[in-house]
């Protein structure tokens, strides 16, 4: 499945610069005391680093299911395909949002602004993250200025979202930087965080021009158990990959693979008979 939009994949150098230091408010306590808490960075990204070293294969393995490591390799390639169809547009949003935690906000025009810049792979992205309270929620907008894209961006609304003030749930909407004047949404992200060791993120491809529109990647955390569920809308199929973050053991259950039966790997990523858990 093709990537929806190529983006920088790592932050080579992070430069955080506050562009404003003064604020005004009728509140003697100062506006910073009332600024909404930033939503957690984990609300924008799924941790599938277990598969990163093996996900570069060009196609699904074709070896017999008894071959050592083929179950893990199949899971890694499948995870890569799922990420390409859904979260490939998230590199810059994640990098820019991560830098906000190092900046103090200023209050202007009815909202708190986190202003800074990052340098990623030699390209500079100037960020203006605005947040404000709205009842039991906080409302967020990230605007980006950069010459690194085609066309260049000037205050482009790259993503926006809402979050419960309790930090237990929220949503993000990612827009197409190649169509800056059209406000085309690429990806809808929903997240819940009911407790310290419980997370759910859902990434839905909503780009009407994408061959992968309707694809959904769901990522769940329950203690050390990680679950990736991928719905391929065009094929009408669902794949489930599970693994333990502490041990690296896991399993894949995918249509057309291993006779449709769950296939497992051990801590060394070798094939192993499936028990009751990955």
C-alpha positions as CSV (number, residue, x, y, z in Angstrom):
1,X,0.0,0.0,0.0
2,X,1.5,3.4,-0.9
3,X,2.3,6.0,1.7
4,X,-0.1,8.9,1.8
5,X,2.6,11.5,2.1
6,X,6.4,11.2,2.6
7,X,7.4,13.0,5.8
8,X,10.7,13.3,7.8
9,X,11.2,10.1,9.8
10,X,13.4,11.3,12.6
11,X,14.4,14.5,14.5
12,X,18.1,15.1,13.9
13,X,18.3,18.2,15.9
14,X,15.8,19.9,18.2
15,X,16.0,23.6,18.8
16,X,13.3,25.0,21.1
17,X,12.9,28.8,21.0
18,X,10.2,30.7,22.8
19,X,9.1,33.5,20.4
20,X,7.2,35.5,23.0
21,X,7.8,36.1,26.7
22,X,5.1,38.5,27.8
23,X,1.4,38.0,28.3
24,X,-1.5,40.1,29.5
25,X,-4.5,39.1,31.6
26,X,-6.9,40.6,34.1
27,X,-6.2,37.6,36.4
28,X,-3.6,38.7,38.9
29,X,-2.4,35.0,39.1
30,X,-1.4,35.2,35.5
31,X,-2.7,33.2,32.5
32,X,0.0,30.5,32.8
33,X,-1.6,29.3,36.0
34,X,-4.7,28.5,34.0
35,X,-3.2,27.0,30.8
36,X,-4.6,23.6,29.9
37,X,-2.3,20.6,30.3
38,X,-0.8,19.4,27.1
39,X,-2.4,16.1,26.0
40,X,0.1,13.2,26.3
41,X,2.5,12.6,23.4
42,X,1.3,9.0,23.5
43,X,-2.0,10.2,22.2
44,X,-0.3,10.6,18.8
45,X,1.9,7.6,18.5
46,X,1.9,3.8,18.8
47,X,5.0,2.1,20.0
48,X,5.8,-0.8,17.6
49,X,9.6,-0.6,17.9
50,X,9.7,-4.4,18.4
51,X,9.2,-4.7,14.6
52,X,11.4,-1.8,13.4
53,X,14.5,-3.8,12.7
54,X,12.6,-6.5,10.6
55,X,10.0,-4.4,8.9
56,X,12.1,-3.5,5.9
57,X,11.3,-6.6,3.9
58,X,9.6,-5.9,0.6
59,X,6.9,-8.5,0.8
60,X,5.3,-11.0,3.1
61,X,7.5,-14.2,3.7
62,X,6.6,-17.2,1.6
63,X,8.6,-19.8,3.5
64,X,6.7,-22.7,5.2
65,X,5.1,-21.8,8.4
66,X,7.5,-24.1,10.3
67,X,10.5,-22.1,9.3
68,X,12.2,-20.4,12.2
69,X,11.3,-16.7,12.5
70,X,8.7,-16.5,9.7
71,X,5.8,-15.8,12.1
72,X,7.7,-12.8,13.6
73,X,8.8,-11.6,10.2
74,X,5.3,-11.8,8.8
75,X,4.1,-9.7,11.8
76,X,6.8,-7.1,11.2
77,X,6.0,-6.7,7.6
78,X,2.3,-6.6,8.3
79,X,2.8,-3.9,10.9
80,X,4.8,-1.9,8.4
81,X,2.1,-2.2,5.8
82,X,-0.5,-1.1,8.4
83,X,1.6,1.9,9.4
84,X,2.1,2.9,5.8
85,X,-1.7,2.9,5.2
86,X,-2.5,4.9,8.3
87,X,0.2,6.6,10.4
88,X,2.8,7.4,7.8
89,X,1.6,11.1,8.0
90,X,2.4,11.3,11.7
91,X,6.2,11.9,11.7
92,X,6.0,15.7,11.7
93,X,3.0,16.0,13.9
94,X,4.6,13.8,16.5
95,X,8.0,15.6,16.3
96,X,6.5,19.1,16.6
97,X,4.1,18.2,19.4
98,X,6.9,16.5,21.4
99,X,8.8,19.8,21.5
100,X,6.0,21.7,23.2
101,X,6.7,20.2,26.6
102,X,9.9,22.3,26.7
103,X,8.2,25.6,26.2
104,X,6.2,27.9,28.5
105,X,3.0,29.1,27.0
106,X,1.9,32.8,26.5
107,X,-1.6,34.0,26.6
108,X,-2.8,35.9,23.5
109,X,-6.2,36.3,21.6
110,X,-8.1,34.1,24.1
111,X,-5.8,31.1,23.9
112,X,-2.4,29.9,25.3
113,X,0.3,29.6,22.7
114,X,3.4,27.3,22.7
115,X,5.7,28.8,20.1
116,X,9.0,27.2,19.1
117,X,10.9,25.6,16.2
118,X,12.4,22.2,15.4
119,X,15.0,21.3,12.9
120,X,14.3,17.8,11.4
121,X,16.7,16.3,8.8
122,X,17.9,19.8,8.0
123,X,14.4,21.3,7.6
124,X,13.0,23.9,9.9
125,X,9.4,23.8,11.2
126,X,8.2,26.8,13.1
127,X,5.3,25.7,15.4
128,X,2.5,27.6,17.0
129,X,0.4,25.3,19.2
130,X,-2.7,27.0,20.6
131,X,-4.7,25.5,23.4
132,X,-7.7,26.7,25.4
133,X,-10.3,25.3,27.8
134,X,-13.8,24.6,26.6
135,X,-15.9,23.3,29.4
136,X,-14.7,19.8,30.4
137,X,-12.3,19.7,27.4
138,X,-9.2,21.5,26.1
139,X,-9.2,22.5,22.4
140,X,-5.9,22.4,20.4
141,X,-4.6,23.7,17.0
142,X,-1.1,23.3,15.6
143,X,-0.1,25.7,12.9
144,X,3.2,25.2,11.0
145,X,5.4,27.5,8.9
146,X,8.1,25.9,6.8
147,X,9.8,26.0,3.4
148,X,10.4,22.2,3.6
149,X,7.2,21.2,1.9
150,X,5.8,21.7,-1.5
151,X,4.1,24.1,-1.4
152,X,5.7,26.0,1.5
153,X,3.5,26.5,4.5
154,X,2.6,29.7,6.3
155,X,0.6,29.2,9.5
156,X,-0.9,26.0,8.1
157,X,-3.3,24.1,10.4
158,X,-1.5,20.8,10.3
159,X,-3.6,19.2,13.0
160,X,-6.2,20.0,15.7
161,X,-7.9,18.1,18.4
162,X,-9.8,18.0,21.7
163,X,-9.0,16.3,25.0
164,X,-10.8,15.7,28.3
165,X,-9.4,17.8,31.1
166,X,-9.0,14.5,33.0
167,X,-6.5,13.3,30.3
168,X,-8.5,10.1,29.8
169,X,-9.7,10.6,26.2
170,X,-9.5,12.8,23.2
171,X,-9.1,13.0,19.4
172,X,-6.8,14.5,16.7
173,X,-7.4,15.4,13.1
174,X,-4.4,15.5,10.7
175,X,-4.6,17.6,7.5
176,X,-2.9,17.4,4.1
177,X,0.1,19.7,3.9
178,X,0.3,19.3,0.1
179,X,-3.2,20.9,-0.1
180,X,-2.8,23.7,2.3
181,X,-5.6,25.8,1.0
182,X,-8.2,22.9,0.8
183,X,-8.2,21.7,4.5
184,X,-8.3,18.0,3.5
185,X,-8.3,15.7,6.4
186,X,-6.0,12.7,6.1
187,X,-6.2,10.9,9.4
188,X,-8.6,10.8,12.3
189,X,-7.1,9.7,15.7
190,X,-9.1,8.7,18.7
191,X,-7.5,7.9,22.0
192,X,-8.4,6.8,25.5
193,X,-6.2,6.6,28.6
194,X,-8.3,5.3,31.5
195,X,-5.3,4.3,33.7
196,X,-1.5,4.5,33.9
197,X,-1.0,1.1,32.1
198,X,-4.0,1.2,29.8
199,X,-4.1,2.9,26.4
200,X,-6.1,2.7,23.2
201,X,-5.4,4.6,20.0
202,X,-7.3,4.3,16.8
203,X,-5.9,5.7,13.5
204,X,-8.4,5.9,10.6
205,X,-7.4,6.8,7.1
206,X,-10.1,9.4,6.0
207,X,-8.3,10.7,2.9
208,X,-10.9,10.5,0.1
209,X,-8.1,10.4,-2.5
210,X,-6.2,7.5,-0.9
211,X,-6.5,3.9,-2.1
212,X,-6.3,3.0,1.7
213,X,-9.3,5.2,2.7
214,X,-11.3,3.4,5.5
215,X,-8.3,1.5,6.8
216,X,-8.1,1.5,10.6
217,X,-5.1,0.7,12.8
218,X,-6.0,0.2,16.5
219,X,-3.2,0.0,19.1
220,X,-3.9,-1.1,22.6
221,X,-1.8,-1.3,25.8
222,X,-2.9,-3.4,28.8
223,X,0.1,-3.7,31.2
224,X,2.9,-5.3,29.2
225,X,0.5,-6.7,26.5
226,X,0.4,-4.8,23.2
227,X,-2.2,-5.4,20.6
228,X,-2.3,-4.1,17.0
229,X,-5.5,-4.6,15.1
230,X,-5.5,-3.7,11.4
231,X,-8.7,-3.4,9.3
232,X,-8.0,-3.4,5.6
233,X,-11.1,-1.7,4.2
234,X,-10.6,-2.6,0.5
235,X,-10.0,-6.3,1.3
236,X,-12.6,-6.5,4.1
237,X,-10.1,-8.3,6.3
238,X,-8.8,-7.9,9.9
239,X,-5.4,-8.8,11.3
240,X,-4.4,-9.0,15.0
241,X,-0.8,-8.9,16.2
242,X,-0.1,-9.3,19.9
243,X,3.2,-9.1,21.8
244,X,4.6,-8.6,25.3
245,X,6.8,-5.5,25.7
246,X,8.8,-7.2,28.5
247,X,9.7,-10.5,26.7
248,X,9.2,-9.8,23.0
249,X,7.1,-12.9,22.6
250,X,4.0,-12.6,20.4
251,X,1.6,-13.9,17.8
252,X,-0.2,-13.0,14.6
253,X,-3.7,-14.0,13.5
254,X,-4.2,-13.0,9.8
255,X,-6.5,-14.2,7.0
256,X,-4.7,-16.5,4.6
257,X,-1.7,-17.0,6.9
258,X,-0.9,-20.2,8.7
259,X,-4.2,-21.7,7.5
260,X,-6.0,-18.9,9.3
261,X,-4.8,-20.1,12.6
262,X,-2.9,-18.0,15.2
263,X,0.9,-18.2,14.8
264,X,3.3,-17.5,17.6
265,X,7.0,-16.7,18.2
266,X,9.2,-16.9,21.3
267,X,11.5,-14.3,23.0
268,X,14.2,-15.0,20.3
269,X,11.5,-14.4,17.6
270,X,11.6,-18.0,16.5
271,X,8.4,-19.9,15.7
272,X,6.9,-21.6,18.7
273,X,3.6,-23.5,19.4
274,X,0.9,-21.1,20.7
275,X,-0.2,-21.2,24.3
276,X,-3.0,-19.2,25.9
277,X,-1.0,-15.9,25.6
278,X,1.5,-14.5,23.1
